[in-house]
Amino acid sequence: MNSSVVQSKPLPVPKSSSSLAKRLVRNRYMYLMILPGLIYFIIFKYFPMYGLLIAFQDYLPYKGMAGSEWVGLKHFNKLFGEPEFWNIFKNTFVLFLYNIVFYFPVPIVLAVMLNEVANVFFKRLVQSIVYVPHFLSWVIIVSIAYVMLTMDGGIINQLMLYFGFPKVNFLLNENWFHPMYIVQVIWREAGWGTIVYLAAIAAIDPQLYEAARMDGAGRFRQIWHITLPSIRSVIVVLLILRIGNVLDLSFEHVYLLLNSMNRSVAEILDTYVYTVGLKQGQFSFSTAVGFFKSFVGLFLVVLSNKLAKKIGEEGIY
């Protein structure tokens, strides 16, 4: 009997992926949600980069960028050659360290403490109270601090007199500038900074806590061995982003605290750019300062991201 040859059918060729137009239509609502943020960054973050070119020119407003003379690295050489710049750079870096050491851990601790509150009403009430200062401008925050710390009727100095201590001129004493600055930052931003950490804590599997309780772990053990390790990646990402803003402190805040008596420790790169750029009209020089700030921030983001990956974290890219 002749054996029949069975020819197998060719395997179906998988359809190619949807075209870009189809994907756009399918995910149109998601792209519409992204669109406002994308437009914001294009207009206010990417288009202004063109203006960085004046850092390499002797820019004159009436000539414009096309007619101004190109001078290469003249303004950068001037910047790095000024002794005043290095003092300002040191002041900026010191305030950044204050932010990392004293402010950055506070939202983490506050979020963990709020997570441990069993009474839902009290928890929501405390959250609402600590969120409020974020919505106040630095003008209001500094004004409140001024009323409390002034020597002429300030409540802090009145309390010090009541307990037998002499008055202290907090506002004009350069030794008190750094503590005053960081306390105001914590007061305004700590509550708002808990939002991301609370969201990360809420995503932790409750069964992990149940298993830990069955093994006899108390609350502090659960926090140390479950809560903090579970949100470690979020902490690392936010720390990298904070490091990227090493030289980008709040201009309004520092400028409102700045005066002739504390200028030696309070003058930072942001206020320096305002002084030489807007007040003195040195647009090219102030742009060179801003360019330097951005370069340092980018370098530290890349470096800290690589370090995060070396210790096993995902990083930001």
C-alpha positions in Angstrom: 0.0 0.0 0.0 1.5 3.3 -1.1 2.1 5.6 1.8 0.6 9.0 1.3 2.8 11.9 1.9 1.2 14.3 4.3 2.3 17.8 3.8 2.1 20.0 6.8 0.5 23.4 6.4 2.8 26.4 6.9 2.6 28.1 10.3 0.5 31.2 10.2 2.6 34.4 10.1 1.9 36.5 13.1 0.3 39.8 12.3 2.5 42.8 12.6 2.0 45.1 15.5 -0.6 47.8 15.2 0.5 50.9 13.5 1.2 54.1 15.4 -2.1 55.6 14.3 -4.0 52.6 15.7 -2.2 52.7 19.0 -2.8 56.4 19.3 -6.5 55.9 18.7 -6.7 52.9 21.1 -4.9 54.8 23.9 -6.3 58.2 23.0 -7.6 59.0 26.5 -4.3 58.2 28.1 -2.4 60.4 25.6 -4.9 63.2 26.3 -4.1 63.0 30.0 -0.4 63.3 29.2 -0.8 66.1 26.7 -1.1 69.1 29.2 2.0 68.1 31.0 3.8 67.5 27.7 2.9 70.9 26.4 4.0 72.5 29.7 7.4 70.9 29.5 7.9 71.7 25.8 7.0 75.4 26.3 8.6 76.2 29.6 11.5 73.7 29.8 12.7 72.8 26.3 12.0 76.0 24.3 13.9 78.2 26.8 17.0 76.0 26.3 17.6 78.0 23.1 18.3 81.0 25.4 21.4 79.3 26.9 23.3 80.4 23.8 23.7 83.9 25.3 26.0 82.4 27.9 28.6 82.3 25.1 27.8 85.8 23.8 28.1 89.4 25.0 24.4 89.6 24.7 22.8 93.0 24.1 19.0 93.2 24.1 18.8 95.8 21.3 21.0 93.6 19.0 19.3 90.3 19.9 20.9 86.9 19.9 21.6 87.0 16.1 23.5 90.3 16.4 25.4 89.8 19.7 29.1 89.0 19.7 30.2 85.4 20.4 32.8 85.3 23.2 33.2 81.6 23.8 33.9 80.7 27.5 34.6 84.3 28.6 31.7 84.4 31.1 32.6 81.0 32.5 36.2 82.0 33.1 35.0 85.1 34.8 32.6 83.1 36.9 35.2 80.6 38.1 37.7 83.3 38.7 35.7 85.3 41.1 36.3 84.6 44.8 32.7 85.7 45.6 31.4 82.9 43.4 33.0 80.1 45.5 31.6 81.5 48.7 28.1 81.6 47.1 28.6 78.1 45.8 29.5 77.0 49.3 26.4 78.6 50.8 24.2 76.9 48.2 25.8 73.5 48.9 25.5 73.9 52.6 21.8 74.6 52.3 21.4 71.6 50.1 23.1 69.4 52.8 20.7 70.8 55.4 17.8 69.8 53.1 19.2 66.3 52.7 20.2 65.7 56.3 17.4 67.4 58.2 14.4 67.7 55.8 14.5 64.6 53.6 14.0 62.0 56.4 11.1 64.0 58.0 8.4 63.1 55.4 9.4 59.4 55.7 9.1 59.4 59.5 5.9 61.4 59.4 4.4 59.0 56.8 5.3 55.9 58.9 3.8 57.5 62.0 0.6 58.4 60.2 0.3 54.9 58.8 0.4 53.5 62.4 -2.5 55.7 63.5 -5.6 53.4 63.9 -8.2 56.1 64.3 -9.1 57.0 60.7 -10.8 60.3 61.6 -7.7 61.5 63.6 -5.4 60.3 60.8 -7.3 62.3 58.2 -7.4 65.3 60.5 -3.6 65.3 61.0 -3.0 64.8 57.3 -5.1 67.8 56.5 -3.4 69.9 59.0 0.1 69.1 57.9 -0.8 69.6 54.2 -2.1 73.2 54.7 1.4 75.0 55.0 2.3 73.7 51.5 -0.4 75.9 50.0 0.9 79.0 51.7 3.4 81.1 49.8 6.9 81.7 51.1 5.9 85.3 51.7 3.3 84.2 54.2 5.6 81.6 55.8 8.5 84.1 56.2 6.1 86.8 57.5 4.8 84.5 60.2 8.3 83.6 61.2 9.2 87.3 61.2 6.3 88.1 63.6 7.3 85.2 65.9 11.1 85.9 65.9 11.3 89.7 65.8 12.9 91.4 68.9 10.1 93.9 69.0 7.3 91.9 70.5 8.1 88.5 68.9 6.6 85.7 70.9 9.8 83.6 70.9 11.8 86.5 72.4 9.0 87.2 74.9 9.1 83.6 76.1 12.9 83.8 76.4 12.6 86.9 78.6 9.9 85.2 80.7 12.2 82.3 81.4 15.2 84.6 82.1 17.1 84.4 78.9 18.3 87.5 76.9 16.7 88.4 73.6 18.2 87.0 70.4 18.2 88.8 67.1 17.3 85.8 65.0 16.6 87.7 61.8 19.9 89.6 61.6 22.2 87.0 63.1 24.0 85.0 60.5 24.5 82.1 62.9 20.7 81.6 63.1 20.1 81.7 59.3 20.6 78.0 58.6 18.4 76.8 61.5 15.7 79.3 60.6 15.8 78.3 57.0 15.5 74.5 57.5 12.8 74.8 60.2 10.7 76.8 57.7 11.3 74.2 54.9 10.2 71.4 57.2 7.2 73.3 58.4 6.0 74.0 54.9 6.9 70.9 52.9 7.1 67.9 55.3 3.4 67.2 55.3 3.1 67.5 51.5 6.1 65.2 51.1 4.3 62.4 52.9 1.8 61.8 50.0 4.1 59.7 47.9 5.3 57.6 50.9 1.8 57.0 52.2 0.8 55.8 48.7 3.8 53.4 48.7 3.0 52.1 52.1 -0.6 51.5 51.1 0.6 49.2 48.3 2.3 46.9 50.8 0.7 43.5 51.1 -1.2 43.3 54.5 -0.4 39.6 54.7 3.3 40.5 55.4 2.2 42.3 58.5 -0.1 39.5 59.6 2.7 37.0 59.2 5.1 39.2 61.2 2.5 39.5 64.0 2.1 35.8 64.1 5.9 35.5 64.5 5.7 37.9 67.4 7.1 41.0 65.8 6.0 44.3 67.4 5.2 47.5 65.6 8.8 48.7 65.5 10.0 45.4 64.1 7.3 45.5 61.4 8.3 49.1 60.5 12.0 48.2 60.3 11.7 44.8 58.5 8.5 45.4 56.3 7.5 49.0 55.9 10.9 50.6 55.3 12.3 47.9 53.0 9.1 47.9 51.0 9.3 51.7 50.3 13.1 51.7 49.8 12.9 52.0 46.0 10.6 55.0 46.4 13.0 56.6 48.8 15.9 56.1 46.5 14.1 57.6 43.5 13.1 60.7 45.5 16.6 61.0 46.9 18.0 61.0 43.3 15.6 63.7 42.2 16.4 65.7 45.3 20.2 65.4 44.6 19.5 66.6 41.0 18.3 69.9 42.6 21.5 70.3 44.5 22.0 74.0 43.4 18.3 74.7 42.7 17.0 76.0 46.0 13.9 78.1 46.5 14.7 81.6 45.3 11.7 83.2 47.0 12.4 81.7 50.3 16.1 82.6 50.5 15.5 86.1 49.0 13.0 86.9 51.7 15.4 85.9 54.4 18.3 87.7 52.9 19.6 90.9 54.4 22.8 92.9 54.7 23.7 91.2 58.0 23.4 87.6 56.9 24.4 88.0 53.2 27.8 86.2 53.8 26.0 82.9 54.5 22.6 83.5 52.8 23.6 84.6 49.3 23.0 81.6 47.0 23.3 81.1 43.3 19.6 81.8 42.7 19.8 85.2 44.4 23.1 85.9 42.8 21.6 85.3 39.3 18.8 87.7 40.2 21.2 90.4 41.4 23.7 90.3 38.5 21.1 89.3 35.8 18.1 91.5 36.5 19.5 94.3 38.7 22.8 94.8 37.0 21.8 93.7 33.5 24.5 91.1 33.0 22.3 88.7 31.1 25.1 86.6 29.6 27.0 86.2 32.9 23.8 85.2 34.8 22.9 82.7 32.1 26.4 81.2 32.5 25.7 80.8 36.2 22.4 79.1 35.4 24.1 76.8 32.8 26.6 75.8 35.5 23.8 74.9 37.9 22.0 72.8 35.4 25.2 70.9 34.4 26.1 70.1 38.1 22.5 68.9 38.7 22.6 66.7 35.6 26.0 65.2 36.5 24.8 64.4 40.1 21.6 62.8 38.8 23.5 60.5 36.5 26.1 59.7 39.2 23.5 59.0 41.9 21.4 56.9 39.5 24.5 54.7 38.7 25.2 54.3 42.4 21.6 53.3 43.1 21.8 50.6 40.4 25.1 49.3 41.9 23.3 48.7 45.3 20.5 46.9 43.5 17.9 49.6 43.1 16.2 50.5 39.8 16.9 54.2 39.8 15.0 56.6 37.6 16.0 55.3 34.2 
